[in-house]
Amino acid sequence: MKEISVQELKAMIDNKEDFQLIDVRRPDEYNFCNLGGELIPLDEILDHADKISKDKKVVIHCRSGARSANAIQQLEKHFGFTNLYNLKGGILAYSREIDSSIPQY
């Protein structure tokens, strides 16, 4: 599975790269804090695979990286995605290493 670091994600955002950011946490977690990505909870990911781009880099994240890894495995297995990247350490790592204003939970 391909991964990117929070530093790489920050650089992609700063450089205004064309990519899709997907958050697979629960709605209550997303409402508490988020990185501005599109919310598609893990338990709905296969039903909404059509919302995920196959034409550009897609970064998928959750709280720590486990649920997003699960989502990527499912999407690759069932739909043949090859452009998915797991955010290593999830939003917790982003909060710790990039933006401390994002609350940890």
N, C-alpha and C positions, 0 to 999 in steps of 0.2 A: 504494500500500500504506500502510495506517495504521501509525503507529509511536507508541510511548510512550517517554518517557525513564526512566532509572533512578530519578530523583526522583519521577516520577509513580507508578511501580510501588511504591516505598517508601511513598508516601502511601496507596495502595490497601491495602497490607498493614496499615499502622498504623491505618487507618480501618475495618479488617475488612470491606472491600467484598466482595461476592459475585462472584468471578471465578475462572477456571480458569487455572492456570499450567502450561505444558507445556514440557519440556526436550527438545530434539531432538538432543542430543549422544549420543555413544557411552556404553555402560554404564560403561566404565573411567573416562571423564571425569566422569560423574555421581557415581561412587563416590569420586572424588578430592575433589570439591567440588560443592555444589549449593545451589539457593535454596529447596529443599523442594517443587519442582514435580513433576508426574507425568512420568516418563521414557517417551517414545515416540521412539526413535531415528529420524532422518530417513529411513533406508532402509526403515522399517516404517510410516511415517506414513499412507500410503494404505490399508494393511491394517487400521489401527486408527482410522480416521476416526470410527467409531461411538462411540469413547470421548471424543470432543471435543464439548463442548456447543455447541448452536446457539442457546441461550436466554439466554446471558449473555456478558459480555466474556471473551475468551480471549487471554491473553498468551503468546506463543511465544518462547522464547529458545534461544540456543546460546552458543558461546564469544564470538563477536564480532558476530553479527548476520547473517552470510551464509547459514548453513544454515537458520536460522529463516525468513529471507525466502524461501528456496527452498521450504520446507515450506508457507508461506502461499500462495505462488503455485500450488503443486500442489493444495492443498485447495480454494482458490477455484475453480480451473479444473475439477476433477473432481467436486466436491461442492457448489459454490455457496455456500460459507461467506461471510458478510458481517460477522462479529463478531470477526475475528482481528486482533491487534495485534502487531507485531514489536518486541521490546525492543531499542532502539537501542544498539548497542555491546555487547550481550550481557552475560554474566557478568563479563567483563573490566571493563566500564564500571561494573558494580555494585560490584565489588571496589575499583576506583579511587576512585569517587565516594561510595559509601554505606557499605560495610563492608570495611575493610582486613583483617579477619581471614579473609576468603575468599581462599585462595591463588590466585595467578595462574600460568598455565602456558602 
